[in-house]
Amino acid sequence: MNSINRRSVLLAGLGVAGAGALAACSSGSGSGSGNVLVNPSGSAVAAVEKKRKGTGRQQKITLTAAPAMIDLGGGVMPKTWAFDGRTPGKEVRLSVGDTLVAELSNQLPDKTTTSIHWHGIALRNDMDGVPPAVQSAVRAGSTFTYRFIADAPGTYFFHPHVGVQLDRGLYAPLIVEDPKETLAYDDEWVVLLDDWVDGVTGTPDEVFAELKQGMGGMSGMDMGTSASPSSSDDGMGDMGDMGGMDMGDSASPSASASSAGGMSMKFMLMGATSKLLGGDAGDVKYPHHLINGRVASDPDVYTGKPGKKVRLRIINAGGDTAYRVALGGHRLTITHTDGFPVDHQEVDALLVGMGERYDVLVTLGDGVFPLVALAEGKNANGLALVRTGSGSKPSATVRPKELDGMIMTASQLRAPEDVRLKSAGTDVTHQIKLTGGMAKYNWAVNGTPFDMKDPEANPIVIEEGQRVRLDFVNDTDMWHPMHLHGHTYQLGASGPRKDTAIVLPKKKLSVFFDADNPGQWMLHCHNAYHGEAGMMANVAYKA
């Protein structure tokens, strides 16, 4: 499936949607104030699970997480961790109402624990895969069986929720089909986007260790080569704390690791800027950007016929990169985001943040066409090909004009009437202030880094049956794709239903959801490194 970035669609508008609606908040963020919280395996969770509509069918799979040497194409053969020896893992596909029974076998080295989070699925809380909040981490050499009803159709994926394992090879698409699907199309292509470092220049743990050192005291230093004139972004001179540095694009894989004041600069990316993302585009230098597990020099190829209509299911499984996605010579019709339908919109390109998914329809032309996932602000890209006829393969760095065409923003997308939240008054409003920065790498929610050793410490307390409003207030100089587990929220009064949305720097975004899935649910930035540093909170139901 073409790796078209849904993120593009959402990115630019997220900071605007609902911004004007921000009112005084009844804060209610329970700071451990004696609230008794719903147990993830308790009776309230079981009661809601009994009401889920199931088909009675079960699909049983085994997922073995283990070290593997994988082939990314072009002679790139990194050692990583993967499910069953391949990245992406094998696609899991089931119908609405089916029960997935997935046994995770942890064969990772060095007593490494792991888990699986079923990203975007509103499932029972104790199957959400977030240790230690809702389950014990799966120890090396042991197994854990996830069992849940998938009762909402859509494009999803799964990945670990331990440390920065998201940025290794442990991920795969999860497609829940709707037997009553009304979309008409001839074929499907799942397009999975990823930024890749593991086993090439280092490991995600090494990346995180370097980032945690922060950038304090580094002003005035020359931080790398100047940006290529072909870089797609300009005019983003205001870099907050980092003024005065030459922060050129050192994203080239040939950029040597330098040392700044004794601090390693092997992984930290300087000077990545994007107007769409409101400034700083990302923290990490990735040597490769992948579409369906292939490097741009040796791309995945979708073979089809001219005139056929294809549904692309685009998933950004990356750790630190938003992708602007376009298919050369074609326009894309957006039909869904994060599993939910939207009023159809025709665009040239999409912007897809980490954790976001977009479904688009495209009618294929005759020839060979590049599907490009531009690493937003990083002057690099992933590539796949669509081949329907004769033609030569484009270069690995091709930039189709559609990348600079019409890019829809999330605030411009609309949910159809049948998937909008029913009109209701707001029962509780929580301000979710996004705080921290690169200087100290102290990313947090409401100024308090999340402590995985004490996940109930500072809960955002809600009650079953409430209409909840979250006011994301981004106090930082960087964009954050904010993901809520176990629910979908609506952007503003009539915007799209999503579980992951981009909040731009210094902007506000209001979202609404119904508290209809009891438990304790993570709300976090889907930048793997921001989340692990502490930009995470527990949205917990009061017992």
C-alpha angles and dihedrals in degrees: 000000000000112000095233113167114239087182092074089063094054104034107078097043102044096088090053103046109101094351092127091051094064107124134172106303125230088218102206092163094151106224095200087293096162096284114154106220130212112265111239090231096034134122095268090058092046092049093055091044090056089058095054112111109241134180093216089238118126129204113200122199136165120218116194114197107203143137113282141172105227133193113234092174129251091068092297106140110165127179109236142139117274144162110261094343099298140094121238092030120236113292115256114213128180140151127259111280095021118131116236114212106190122176112203113205111195110212095156119138132250096030089293114174122214145170141189123247114196097218115220097001116126096218138147111301099240090057095054094099102229112135130232095006098063105004141011113264113262106252123224111272094022137093138226126192120218114203123179144137114251099212101167124067120229152090113304139151139202135228141153122283099206122104113312095324087125087078094059125072098279102115141094140172121267115199121190108195125211112222087203093053110159097190113104116216140137103226145358134231121188109212114198117190125200141166110224132209106135115115093358107074098353143305130294088247090058090048091052093046090055095045092050089063086070129206100270114143095012099109117127095030126126102243105191144301121335119264119271113256087235090065107127096226133066142161094046095124098140105089100162112222092010099067118138096035126114095234102180124172104278092171092115110116088228092060106119122231108257131190123235114196090333091311119124115244097185097119108015114106117214127196100017103149134168132181090207090057094043097245130319107052102190149334106228135076108222119192091205140029113201137205111196091345096305131116120235093252091059105028135191110255127214111201118203145140129268114262094023118129114230130191112219116202104200120196127180106209092166127130103218110358135093113204129214104209129199138158111222113243094011143087121222127223111212111218105162142013125197090353098306127105122249130192102275116265127184114220141163097226143003132219111217122189125203110290095016124121130197131187117206136174122222132180107219124236126209117273139028117318133185119234101202127193103194111204095234111243093352101092093232135095150195120231139201128169135231111205120189100147145351122323142112125274113259121235120275090248097048115149111199114207090241089076088071095041131087112334113185118219126219092246088061095053118091133203115232115247094257095060099038119108112261113257109269141146119262112255099189135009123201124192109221104196113194108213142174136055149218095274093073098008088230101147112174148149115251090352094296120105111225114254112213088193089063107026094169094055102103108011126183094228122214134162131230112265096027126129100228128202121199117196107200108203112187108207092171134089092241138070120249128199100217115207125193117199123222097014145058120227131202122236106234122318099321107004126122124298109245143158095204124042135169118244110197123220115280090003136115128226125188120204132176133208140166116245095230103132111065122213141069113305132187119236109191150144109270092217094110092220097045091050093049091047089058112277091134137100138187114244096201131185116229112239 
